[in-house]
């Protein structure tokens, strides 16, 4: 289930394993901590430049630094849109964390639709080349 970052929502959240939470014993045991970090929309950082054309931005909610101080290791982590509808929480993937501006504590997020639409196109091409016709729901 994917959506976009402009759809009405109650919360945004990022889930991933930050580098600061990884502990390796040097031989065979790796321990990590999976974190779910609430986010709030943010303005484009001054340094974003041309990258801002296909990104949106967010800050970790104040207090999140207690669990995650740095976004290192979170690149590629999914960002979700959460919305409560008729007493149930619904969620959609809206992006993938793709950059970190530590001075302003701003995350850059690539919209998931960019990725998903390209994957849909590639799958449709592969099905057509394989003689399987159009995928279900394709126009």
N, CA, C and O atoms as a GROMACS GRO file, in nm:
protein
  556
    1UNK      N    1   0.085  -0.118   0.000
    1UNK     CA    2   0.000   0.000   0.000
    1UNK      C    3   0.089   0.123   0.000
    1UNK      O    4   0.162   0.147   0.096
    2UNK      N    5   0.082   0.200  -0.107
    2UNK     CA    6   0.160   0.322  -0.111
    2UNK      C    7   0.072   0.439  -0.145
    2UNK      O    8  -0.034   0.424  -0.206
    3UNK      N    9   0.118   0.556  -0.105
    3UNK     CA   10   0.044   0.679  -0.125
    3UNK      C   11   0.145   0.790  -0.150
    3UNK      O   12   0.258   0.764  -0.192
    4UNK      N   13   0.105   0.913  -0.125
    4UNK     CA   14   0.196   1.026  -0.141
    4UNK      C   15   0.197   1.110  -0.014
    4UNK      O   16   0.114   1.091   0.075
    5UNK      N   17   0.290   1.202  -0.007
    5UNK     CA   18   0.307   1.283   0.114
    5UNK      C   19   0.208   1.399   0.126
    5UNK      O   20   0.206   1.468   0.228
    6UNK      N   21   0.128   1.422   0.025
    6UNK     CA   22   0.032   1.531   0.032
    6UNK      C   23  -0.109   1.483   0.069
    6UNK      O   24  -0.197   1.565   0.097
    7UNK      N   25  -0.130   1.352   0.068
    7UNK     CA   26  -0.258   1.296   0.110
    7UNK      C   27  -0.281   1.326   0.257
    7UNK      O   28  -0.187   1.328   0.336
    8UNK      N   29  -0.406   1.351   0.293
    8UNK     CA   30  -0.439   1.382   0.433
    8UNK      C   31  -0.390   1.271   0.526
    8UNK      O   32  -0.406   1.152   0.496
    9UNK      N   33  -0.332   1.309   0.638
    9UNK     CA   34  -0.273   1.213   0.731
    9UNK      C   35  -0.284   1.264   0.874
    9UNK      O   36  -0.310   1.382   0.897
   10UNK      N   37  -0.264   1.176   0.969
   10UNK     CA   38  -0.255   1.215   1.110
   10UNK      C   39  -0.109   1.221   1.156
   10UNK      O   40  -0.072   1.308   1.235
   11UNK      N   41  -0.027   1.129   1.104
   11UNK     CA   42   0.113   1.124   1.143
   11UNK      C   43   0.198   1.072   1.028
   11UNK      O   44   0.150   1.004   0.938
   12UNK      N   45   0.328   1.107   1.034
   12UNK     CA   46   0.429   1.044   0.952
   12UNK      C   47   0.523   0.971   1.046
   12UNK      O   48   0.541   1.013   1.160
   13UNK      N   49   0.584   0.862   0.999
   13UNK     CA   50   0.680   0.789   1.080
   13UNK      C   51   0.784   0.722   0.989
   13UNK      O   52   0.753   0.680   0.878
   14UNK      N   53   0.906   0.715   1.041
   14UNK     CA   54   1.018   0.649   0.974
   14UNK      C   55   1.056   0.528   1.057
   14UNK      O   56   1.064   0.537   1.180
   15UNK      N   57   1.078   0.415   0.991
   15UNK     CA   58   1.120   0.295   1.064
   15UNK      C   59   1.252   0.246   1.004
   15UNK      O   60   1.265   0.234   0.882
   16UNK      N   61   1.349   0.216   1.092
   16UNK     CA   62   1.477   0.169   1.042
   16UNK      C   63   1.574   0.136   1.154
   16UNK      O   64   1.539   0.138   1.272
   17UNK      N   65   1.695   0.104   1.114
   17UNK     CA   66   1.801   0.068   1.209
   17UNK      C   67   1.914   0.170   1.194
   17UNK      O   68   1.993   0.160   1.100
   18UNK      N   69   1.922   0.268   1.284
   18UNK     CA   70   2.030   0.367   1.275
   18UNK      C   71   2.165   0.304   1.310
   18UNK      O   72   2.172   0.214   1.394
   19UNK      N   73   2.270   0.351   1.245
   19UNK     CA   74   2.405   0.298   1.270
   19UNK      C   75   2.442   0.302   1.417
   19UNK      O   76   2.508   0.211   1.468
   20UNK      N   77   2.400   0.407   1.486
   20UNK     CA   78   2.436   0.422   1.628
   20UNK      C   79   2.382   0.309   1.715
   20UNK      O   80   2.426   0.291   1.828
   21UNK      N   81   2.286   0.232   1.663
   21UNK     CA   82   2.227   0.125   1.743
   21UNK      C   83   2.286  -0.012   1.711
   21UNK      O   84   2.245  -0.112   1.769
   22UNK      N   85   2.384  -0.017   1.619
   22UNK     CA   86   2.443  -0.145   1.580
   22UNK      C   87   2.564  -0.176   1.668
   22UNK      O   88   2.653  -0.092   1.685
   23UNK      N   89   2.565  -0.296   1.723
   23UNK     CA   90   2.676  -0.342   1.807
   23UNK      C   91   2.724  -0.476   1.752
   23UNK      O   92   2.650  -0.574   1.751
   24UNK      N   93   2.849  -0.478   1.706
   24UNK     CA   94   2.907  -0.599   1.647
   24UNK      C   95   3.021  -0.648   1.736
   24UNK      O   96   3.109  -0.570   1.770
   25UNK      N   97   3.020  -0.775   1.774
   25UNK     CA   98   3.122  -0.829   1.865
   25UNK      C   99   3.253  -0.860   1.793
   25UNK      O  100   3.348  -0.906   1.857
   26UNK      N  101   3.261  -0.836   1.663
   26UNK     CA  102   3.383  -0.858   1.588
   26UNK      C  103   3.398  -0.999   1.533
   26UNK      O  104   3.492  -1.028   1.460
   27UNK      N  105   3.305  -1.085   1.569
   27UNK     CA  106   3.315  -1.224   1.521
   27UNK      C  107   3.188  -1.270   1.451
   27UNK      O  108   3.188  -1.295   1.330
   28UNK      N  109   3.078  -1.280   1.527
   28UNK     CA  110   2.959  -1.339   1.467
   28UNK      C  111   2.828  -1.280   1.516
   28UNK      O  112   2.724  -1.306   1.457
   29UNK      N  113   2.831  -1.202   1.621
   29UNK     CA  114   2.705  -1.153   1.677
   29UNK      C  115   2.686  -1.004   1.650
   29UNK      O  116   2.771  -0.921   1.682
   30UNK      N  117   2.572  -0.974   1.590
   30UNK     CA  118   2.536  -0.835   1.563
   30UNK      C  119   2.405  -0.808   1.636
   30UNK      O  120   2.307  -0.880   1.619
   31UNK      N  121   2.404  -0.704   1.717
   31UNK     CA  122   2.282  -0.662   1.786
   31UNK      C  123   2.244  -0.524   1.732
   31UNK      O  124   2.330  -0.438   1.713
   32UNK      N  125   2.115  -0.507   1.709
   32UNK     CA  126   2.066  -0.378   1.659
   32UNK      C  127   1.938  -0.341   1.732
   32UNK      O  128   1.880  -0.420   1.805
   33UNK      N  129   1.898  -0.218   1.709
   33UNK     CA  130   1.772  -0.170   1.765
   33UNK      C  131   1.693  -0.108   1.650
   33UNK      O  132   1.739  -0.015   1.584
   34UNK      N  133   1.574  -0.160   1.627
   34UNK     CA  134   1.483  -0.106   1.526
   34UNK      C  135   1.408   0.010   1.591
   34UNK      O  136   1.353  -0.004   1.700
   35UNK      N  137   1.406   0.124   1.524
   35UNK     CA  138   1.337   0.240   1.580
   35UNK      C  139   1.225   0.287   1.488
   35UNK      O  140   1.235   0.280   1.365
   36UNK      N  141   1.121   0.334   1.549
   36UNK     CA  142   1.010   0.398   1.480
   36UNK      C  143   1.011   0.544   1.525
   36UNK      O  144   0.987   0.573   1.642
   37UNK      N  145   1.040   0.634   1.434
   37UNK     CA  146   1.058   0.774   1.466
   37UNK      C  147   0.944   0.857   1.407
   37UNK      O  148   0.928   0.860   1.285
   38UNK      N  149   0.866   0.924   1.492
   38UNK     CA  150   0.763   1.014   1.438
   38UNK      C  151   0.829   1.134   1.369
   38UNK      O  152   0.932   1.184   1.413
   39UNK      N  153   0.766   1.178   1.261
   39UNK     CA  154   0.819   1.290   1.183
   39UNK      C  155   0.715   1.400   1.168
   39UNK      O  156   0.594   1.376   1.178
   40UNK      N  157   0.763   1.521   1.143
   40UNK     CA  158   0.676   1.633   1.107
   40UNK      C  159   0.732   1.696   0.980
   40UNK      O  160   0.854   1.701   0.962
   41UNK      N  161   0.646   1.744   0.892
   41UNK     CA  162   0.693   1.807   0.768
   41UNK      C  163   0.787   1.923   0.799
   41UNK      O  164   0.773   1.991   0.900
   42UNK      N  165   0.882   1.944   0.709
   42UNK     CA  166   0.980   2.053   0.724
   42UNK      C  167   0.999   2.123   0.591
   42UNK      O  168   0.967   2.070   0.484
   43UNK      N  169   1.051   2.244   0.600
   43UNK     CA  170   1.084   2.320   0.480
   43UNK      C  171   1.212   2.263   0.418
   43UNK      O  172   1.293   2.200   0.486
   44UNK      N  173   1.228   2.287   0.291
   44UNK     CA  174   1.349   2.245   0.219
   44UNK      C  175   1.471   2.316   0.277
   44UNK      O  176   1.471   2.438   0.291
   45UNK      N  177   1.576   2.241   0.312
   45UNK     CA  178   1.697   2.307   0.362
   45UNK      C  179   1.765   2.387   0.252
   45UNK      O  180   1.754   2.353   0.134
   46UNK      N  181   1.835   2.491   0.289
   46UNK     CA  182   1.902   2.578   0.192
   46UNK      C  183   1.999   2.501   0.104
   46UNK      O  184   2.018   2.536  -0.013
   47UNK      N  185   2.061   2.397   0.156
   47UNK     CA  186   2.161   2.321   0.081
   47UNK      C  187   2.102   2.218  -0.014
   47UNK      O  188   2.177   2.154  -0.088
   48UNK      N  189   1.971   2.200  -0.015
   48UNK     CA  190   1.908   2.093  -0.096
   48UNK      C  191   1.929   2.113  -0.245
   48UNK      O  192   1.951   2.016  -0.317
   49UNK      N  193   1.922   2.235  -0.290
   49UNK     CA  194   1.944   2.264  -0.432
   49UNK      C  195   1.851   2.187  -0.523
   49UNK      O  196   1.732   2.173  -0.495
   50UNK      N  197   1.905   2.137  -0.633
   50UNK     CA  198   1.827   2.067  -0.735
   50UNK      C  199   1.765   1.937  -0.683
   50UNK      O  200   1.664   1.891  -0.736
   51UNK      N  201   1.825   1.877  -0.579
   51UNK     CA  202   1.770   1.754  -0.521
   51UNK      C  203   1.627   1.775  -0.471
   51UNK      O  204   1.548   1.681  -0.467
   52UNK      N  205   1.595   1.898  -0.434
   52UNK     CA  206   1.462   1.927  -0.380
   52UNK      C  207   1.351   1.909  -0.482
   52UNK      O  208   1.233   1.906  -0.445
   53UNK      N  209   1.384   1.897  -0.609
   53UNK     CA  210   1.282   1.882  -0.712
   53UNK      C  211   1.204   1.751  -0.698
   53UNK      O  212   1.088   1.744  -0.738
   54UNK      N  213   1.266   1.648  -0.643
   54UNK     CA  214   1.197   1.520  -0.627
   54UNK      C  215   1.213   1.467  -0.484
   54UNK      O  216   1.236   1.348  -0.464
   55UNK      N  217   1.201   1.555  -0.387
   55UNK     CA  218   1.209   1.515  -0.248
   55UNK      C  219   1.112   1.599  -0.166
   55UNK      O  220   1.074   1.710  -0.205
   56UNK      N  221   1.073   1.543  -0.052
   56UNK     CA  222   1.006   1.625   0.049
   56UNK      C  223   1.086   1.609   0.176
   56UNK      O  224   1.173   1.522   0.184
   57UNK      N  225   1.057   1.691   0.276
   57UNK     CA  226   1.145   1.701   0.392
   57UNK      C  227   1.067   1.689   0.522
   57UNK      O  228   0.949   1.724   0.531
   58UNK      N  229   1.137   1.638   0.624
   58UNK     CA  230   1.075   1.621   0.755
   58UNK      C  231   1.182   1.632   0.863
   58UNK      O  232   1.301   1.613   0.839
   59UNK      N  233   1.134   1.663   0.984
   59UNK     CA  234   1.219   1.663   1.104
   59UNK      C  235   1.169   1.551   1.195
   59UNK      O  236   1.049   1.525   1.201
   60UNK      N  237   1.260   1.486   1.265
   60UNK     CA  238   1.214   1.397   1.372
   60UNK      C  239   1.142   1.482   1.478
   60UNK      O  240   1.182   1.595   1.504
   61UNK      N  241   1.037   1.428   1.536
   61UNK     CA  242   0.961   1.499   1.639
   61UNK      C  243   1.054   1.529   1.758
   61UNK      O  244   1.138   1.446   1.794
   62UNK      N  245   1.037   1.646   1.818
   62UNK     CA  246   1.116   1.682   1.936
   62UNK      C  247   1.103   1.572   2.041
   62UNK      O  248   0.992   1.528   2.073
   63UNK      N  249   1.215   1.528   2.094
   63UNK     CA  250   1.218   1.418   2.190
   63UNK      C  251   1.269   1.290   2.127
   63UNK      O  252   1.312   1.199   2.198
   64UNK      N  253   1.265   1.281   1.993
   64UNK     CA  254   1.312   1.161   1.923
   64UNK      C  255   1.461   1.140   1.941
   64UNK      O  256   1.510   1.027   1.932
   65UNK      N  257   1.534   1.248   1.968
   65UNK     CA  258   1.680   1.237   1.984
   65UNK      C  259   1.717   1.147   2.102
   65UNK      O  260   1.831   1.102   2.113
   66UNK      N  261   1.620   1.122   2.188
   66UNK     CA  262   1.641   1.028   2.299
   66UNK      C  263   1.664   0.887   2.244
   66UNK      O  264   1.730   0.806   2.308
   67UNK      N  265   1.609   0.859   2.126
   67UNK     CA  266   1.618   0.726   2.065
   67UNK      C  267   1.709   0.721   1.944
   67UNK      O  268   1.775   0.620   1.918
   68UNK      N  269   1.713   0.831   1.868
   68UNK     CA  270   1.796   0.840   1.748
   68UNK      C  271   1.859   0.979   1.744
   68UNK      O  272   1.788   1.080   1.736
   69UNK      N  273   1.992   0.984   1.750
   69UNK     CA  274   2.061   1.113   1.747
   69UNK      C  275   2.102   1.152   1.605
   69UNK      O  276   2.114   1.270   1.573
   70UNK      N  277   2.124   1.051   1.520
   70UNK     CA  278   2.176   1.075   1.387
   70UNK      C  279   2.107   0.979   1.289
   70UNK      O  280   2.080   0.864   1.324
   71UNK      N  281   2.079   1.026   1.170
   71UNK     CA  282   2.010   0.944   1.069
   71UNK      C  283   2.103   0.853   0.992
   71UNK      O  284   2.059   0.782   0.901
   72UNK      N  285   2.234   0.852   1.026
   72UNK     CA  286   2.326   0.763   0.958
   72UNK      C  287   2.274   0.619   0.969
   72UNK      O  288   2.237   0.574   1.078
   73UNK      N  289   2.273   0.549   0.859
   73UNK     CA  290   2.226   0.410   0.856
   73UNK      C  291   2.079   0.397   0.820
   73UNK      O  292   2.032   0.287   0.790
   74UNK      N  293   2.006   0.507   0.822
   74UNK     CA  294   1.862   0.501   0.793
   74UNK      C  295   1.830   0.522   0.645
   74UNK      O  296   1.714   0.514   0.605
   75UNK      N  297   1.931   0.549   0.563
   75UNK     CA  298   1.906   0.571   0.421
   75UNK      C  299   1.837   0.449   0.362
   75UNK      O  300   1.880   0.336   0.381
   76UNK      N  301   1.730   0.474   0.290
   76UNK     CA  302   1.651   0.367   0.230
   76UNK      C  303   1.539   0.318   0.319
   76UNK      O  304   1.459   0.234   0.279
   77UNK      N  305   1.531   0.372   0.441
   77UNK     CA  306   1.424   0.331   0.532
   77UNK      C  307   1.291   0.388   0.486
   77UNK      O  308   1.285   0.500   0.436
   78UNK      N  309   1.184   0.311   0.503
   78UNK     CA  310   1.053   0.359   0.459
   78UNK      C  311   0.994   0.465   0.552
   78UNK      O  312   1.015   0.463   0.673
   79UNK      N  313   0.921   0.556   0.491
   79UNK     CA  314   0.846   0.659   0.564
   79UNK      C  315   0.699   0.632   0.538
   79UNK      O  316   0.656   0.613   0.424
   80UNK      N  317   0.621   0.629   0.647
   80UNK     CA  318   0.480   0.595   0.639
   80UNK      C  319   0.391   0.714   0.672
   80UNK      O  320   0.429   0.802   0.748
   81UNK      N  321   0.274   0.713   0.611
   81UNK     CA  322   0.165   0.805   0.641
   81UNK      C  323   0.067   0.723   0.727
   81UNK      O  324   0.026   0.615   0.686
   82UNK      N  325   0.029   0.773   0.844
   82UNK     CA  326  -0.065   0.704   0.931
   82UNK      C  327  -0.192   0.787   0.944
   82UNK      O  328  -0.186   0.909   0.961
   83UNK      N  329  -0.306   0.722   0.935
   83UNK     CA  330  -0.434   0.793   0.945
   83UNK      C  331  -0.535   0.704   1.016
   83UNK      O  332  -0.550   0.586   0.984
   84UNK      N  333  -0.602   0.762   1.114
   84UNK     CA  334  -0.706   0.688   1.187
   84UNK      C  335  -0.839   0.710   1.116
   84UNK      O  336  -0.885   0.823   1.100
   85UNK      N  337  -0.902   0.598   1.074
   85UNK     CA  338  -1.029   0.603   1.002
   85UNK      C  339  -1.124   0.505   1.072
   85UNK      O  340  -1.098   0.386   1.080
   86UNK      N  341  -1.235   0.558   1.120
   86UNK     CA  342  -1.337   0.477   1.188
   86UNK      C  343  -1.277   0.387   1.296
   86UNK      O  344  -1.310   0.269   1.307
   87UNK      N  345  -1.188   0.447   1.376
   87UNK     CA  346  -1.129   0.375   1.488
   87UNK      C  347  -1.015   0.281   1.454
   87UNK      O  348  -0.960   0.216   1.543
   88UNK      N  349  -0.977   0.273   1.326
   88UNK     CA  350  -0.867   0.185   1.284
   88UNK      C  351  -0.753   0.268   1.227
   88UNK      O  352  -0.776   0.366   1.157
   89UNK      N  353  -0.629   0.228   1.258
   89UNK     CA  354  -0.514   0.295   1.200
   89UNK      C  355  -0.481   0.234   1.065
   89UNK      O  356  -0.460   0.113   1.054
   90UNK      N  357  -0.478   0.319   0.962
   90UNK     CA  358  -0.439   0.277   0.828
   90UNK      C  359  -0.302   0.338   0.797
   90UNK      O  360  -0.269   0.445   0.848
   91UNK      N  361  -0.225   0.272   0.715
   91UNK     CA  362  -0.093   0.325   0.682
   91UNK      C  363  -0.062   0.302   0.535
   91UNK      O  364  -0.118   0.214   0.471
   92UNK      N  365   0.026   0.385   0.484
   92UNK     CA  366   0.075   0.374   0.347
   92UNK      C  367   0.221   0.415   0.346
   92UNK      O  368   0.261   0.504   0.420
   93UNK      N  369   0.300   0.350   0.262
   93UNK     CA  370   0.437   0.395   0.242
   93UNK      C  371   0.430   0.519   0.154
   93UNK      O  372   0.366   0.518   0.048
   94UNK      N  373   0.495   0.628   0.198
   94UNK     CA  374   0.491   0.751   0.119
   94UNK      C  375   0.629   0.792   0.068
   94UNK      O  376   0.640   0.878  -0.019
   95UNK      N  377   0.734   0.729   0.122
   95UNK     CA  378   0.866   0.769   0.077
   95UNK      C  379   0.976   0.680   0.131
   95UNK      O  380   0.953   0.587   0.209
   96UNK      N  381   1.097   0.712   0.087
   96UNK     CA  382   1.217   0.642   0.129
   96UNK      C  383   1.317   0.748   0.173
   96UNK      O  384   1.348   0.840   0.098
   97UNK      N  385   1.368   0.734   0.295
   97UNK     CA  386   1.464   0.831   0.347
   97UNK      C  387   1.588   0.828   0.259
   97UNK      O  388   1.645   0.721   0.237
   98UNK      N  389   1.630   0.945   0.209
   98UNK     CA  390   1.740   0.946   0.113
   98UNK      C  391   1.848   1.049   0.144
   98UNK      O  392   1.947   1.057   0.070
   99UNK      N  393   1.832   1.126   0.248
   99UNK     CA  394   1.935   1.224   0.281
   99UNK      C  395   1.914   1.279   0.420
   99UNK      O  396   1.805   1.268   0.478
  100UNK      N  397   2.020   1.339   0.475
  100UNK     CA  398   2.017   1.391   0.612
  100UNK      C  399   2.098   1.519   0.616
  100UNK      O  400   2.214   1.522   0.576
  101UNK      N  401   2.035   1.624   0.665
  101UNK     CA  402   2.101   1.753   0.684
  101UNK      C  403   2.118   1.772   0.834
  101UNK      O  404   2.028   1.824   0.900
  102UNK      N  405   2.234   1.729   0.890
  102UNK     CA  406   2.249   1.726   1.036
  102UNK      C  407   2.239   1.862   1.104
  102UNK      O  408   2.190   1.870   1.217
  103UNK      N  409   2.283   1.969   1.038
  103UNK     CA  410   2.277   2.101   1.103
  103UNK      C  411   2.135   2.144   1.132
  103UNK      O  412   2.109   2.208   1.235
  104UNK      N  413   2.042   2.110   1.043
  104UNK     CA  414   1.902   2.149   1.065
  104UNK      C  415   1.817   2.030   1.109
  104UNK      O  416   1.696   2.042   1.128
  105UNK      N  417   1.882   1.912   1.125
  105UNK     CA  418   1.812   1.788   1.162
  105UNK      C  419   1.693   1.762   1.068
  105UNK      O  420   1.582   1.732   1.111
  106UNK      N  421   1.722   1.777   0.940
  106UNK     CA  422   1.619   1.759   0.837
  106UNK      C  423   1.647   1.634   0.756
  106UNK      O  424   1.759   1.613   0.708
  107UNK      N  425   1.545   1.552   0.741
  107UNK     CA  426   1.552   1.433   0.656
  107UNK      C  427   1.502   1.469   0.516
  107UNK      O  428   1.403   1.540   0.501
  108UNK      N  429   1.571   1.420   0.415
  108UNK     CA  430   1.523   1.431   0.278
  108UNK      C  431   1.460   1.296   0.244
  108UNK      O  432   1.517   1.191   0.273
  109UNK      N  433   1.344   1.301   0.183
  109UNK     CA  434   1.269   1.178   0.155
  109UNK      C  435   1.228   1.178   0.008
  109UNK      O  436   1.167   1.273  -0.042
  110UNK      N  437   1.262   1.070  -0.060
  110UNK     CA  438   1.222   1.053  -0.199
  110UNK      C  439   1.080   0.997  -0.200
  110UNK      O  440   1.054   0.897  -0.134
  111UNK      N  441   0.988   1.059  -0.273
  111UNK     CA  442   0.851   1.007  -0.277
  111UNK      C  443   0.848   0.863  -0.328
  111UNK      O  444   0.912   0.830  -0.427
  112UNK      N  445   0.773   0.778  -0.259
  112UNK     CA  446   0.765   0.638  -0.297
  112UNK      C  447   0.701   0.622  -0.434
  112UNK      O  448   0.732   0.527  -0.506
  113UNK      N  449   0.614   0.714  -0.472
  113UNK     CA  450   0.548   0.704  -0.603
  113UNK      C  451   0.650   0.703  -0.716
  113UNK      O  452   0.629   0.637  -0.818
  114UNK      N  453   0.761   0.776  -0.701
  114UNK     CA  454   0.866   0.777  -0.804
  114UNK      C  455   0.917   0.636  -0.828
  114UNK      O  456   0.932   0.593  -0.943
  115UNK      N  457   0.944   0.565  -0.721
  115UNK     CA  458   0.993   0.427  -0.727
  115UNK      C  459   0.883   0.332  -0.776
  115UNK      O  460   0.905   0.252  -0.867
  116UNK      N  461   0.766   0.341  -0.714
  116UNK     CA  462   0.658   0.247  -0.743
  116UNK      C  463   0.610   0.256  -0.888
  116UNK      O  464   0.586   0.153  -0.952
  117UNK      N  465   0.597   0.375  -0.940
  117UNK     CA  466   0.553   0.390  -1.079
  117UNK      C  467   0.655   0.332  -1.176
  117UNK      O  468   0.618   0.273  -1.278
  118UNK      N  469   0.783   0.347  -1.145
  118UNK     CA  470   0.887   0.290  -1.231
  118UNK      C  471   0.885   0.138  -1.224
  118UNK      O  472   0.899   0.071  -1.326
  119UNK      N  473   0.867   0.083  -1.104
  119UNK     CA  474   0.859  -0.063  -1.090
  119UNK      C  475   0.737  -0.116  -1.167
  119UNK      O  476   0.747  -0.218  -1.235
  120UNK      N  477   0.624  -0.048  -1.157
  120UNK     CA  478   0.505  -0.091  -1.231
  120UNK      C  479   0.533  -0.093  -1.382
  120UNK      O  480   0.491  -0.186  -1.451
  121UNK      N  481   0.604   0.009  -1.431
  121UNK     CA  482   0.636   0.016  -1.574
  121UNK      C  483   0.726  -0.101  -1.614
  121UNK      O  484   0.703  -0.166  -1.717
  122UNK      N  485   0.828  -0.129  -1.533
  122UNK     CA  486   0.922  -0.238  -1.563
  122UNK      C  487   0.851  -0.373  -1.560
  122UNK      O  488   0.876  -0.458  -1.645
  123UNK      N  489   0.765  -0.394  -1.463
  123UNK     CA  490   0.690  -0.520  -1.453
  123UNK      C  491   0.600  -0.536  -1.575
  123UNK      O  492   0.592  -0.645  -1.633
  124UNK      N  493   0.531  -0.430  -1.614
  124UNK     CA  494   0.443  -0.438  -1.730
  124UNK      C  495   0.523  -0.472  -1.856
  124UNK      O  496   0.480  -0.554  -1.937
  125UNK      N  497   0.641  -0.410  -1.873
  125UNK     CA  498   0.726  -0.440  -1.988
  125UNK      C  499   0.770  -0.587  -1.986
  125UNK      O  500   0.766  -0.655  -2.088
  126UNK      N  501   0.811  -0.633  -1.869
  126UNK     CA  502   0.857  -0.772  -1.856
  126UNK      C  503   0.745  -0.870  -1.888
  126UNK      O  504   0.768  -0.971  -1.955
  127UNK      N  505   0.624  -0.841  -1.842
  127UNK     CA  506   0.511  -0.929  -1.870
  127UNK      C  507   0.479  -0.930  -2.019
  127UNK      O  508   0.448  -1.035  -2.076
  128UNK      N  509   0.488  -0.814  -2.082
  128UNK     CA  510   0.460  -0.807  -2.226
  128UNK      C  511   0.566  -0.880  -2.307
  128UNK      O  512   0.534  -0.949  -2.403
  129UNK      N  513   0.693  -0.865  -2.268
  129UNK     CA  514   0.801  -0.934  -2.339
  129UNK      C  515   0.795  -1.085  -2.319
  129UNK      O  516   0.836  -1.162  -2.406
  130UNK      N  517   0.744  -1.127  -2.204
  130UNK     CA  518   0.734  -1.269  -2.174
  130UNK      C  519   0.609  -1.333  -2.233
  130UNK      O  520   0.584  -1.451  -2.212
  131UNK      N  521   0.532  -1.254  -2.306
  131UNK     CA  522   0.412  -1.305  -2.368
  131UNK      C  523   0.297  -1.327  -2.273
  131UNK      O  524   0.204  -1.403  -2.303
  132UNK      N  525   0.303  -1.261  -2.159
  132UNK     CA  526   0.198  -1.283  -2.058
  132UNK      C  527   0.091  -1.175  -2.064
  132UNK      O  528  -0.004  -1.177  -1.984
  133UNK      N  529   0.104  -1.082  -2.156
  133UNK     CA  530   0.001  -0.980  -2.169
  133UNK      C  531   0.009  -0.877  -2.059
  133UNK      O  532   0.106  -0.868  -1.985
  134UNK      N  533  -0.096  -0.799  -2.051
  134UNK     CA  534  -0.102  -0.691  -1.952
  134UNK      C  535  -0.125  -0.747  -1.811
  134UNK      O  536  -0.198  -0.844  -1.793
  135UNK      N  537  -0.059  -0.684  -1.711
  135UNK     CA  538  -0.088  -0.724  -1.574
  135UNK      C  539  -0.229  -0.682  -1.536
  135UNK      O  540  -0.286  -0.590  -1.594
  136UNK      N  541  -0.286  -0.750  -1.438
  136UNK     CA  542  -0.421  -0.718  -1.392
  136UNK      C  543  -0.430  -0.572  -1.355
  136UNK      O  544  -0.343  -0.522  -1.282
  137UNK      N  545  -0.531  -0.503  -1.402
  137UNK     CA  546  -0.552  -0.362  -1.366
  137UNK      C  547  -0.476  -0.265  -1.453
  137UNK      O  548  -0.493  -0.144  -1.436
  138UNK      N  549  -0.394  -0.311  -1.545
  138UNK     CA  550  -0.319  -0.219  -1.632
  138UNK      C  551  -0.410  -0.170  -1.743
  138UNK      O  552  -0.498  -0.241  -1.791
  139UNK      N  553  -0.386  -0.047  -1.782
  139UNK     CA  554  -0.465   0.012  -1.889
  139UNK      C  555  -0.390   0.012  -2.019
  139UNK      O  556  -0.442   0.058  -2.120
   0.00000   0.00000   0.00000
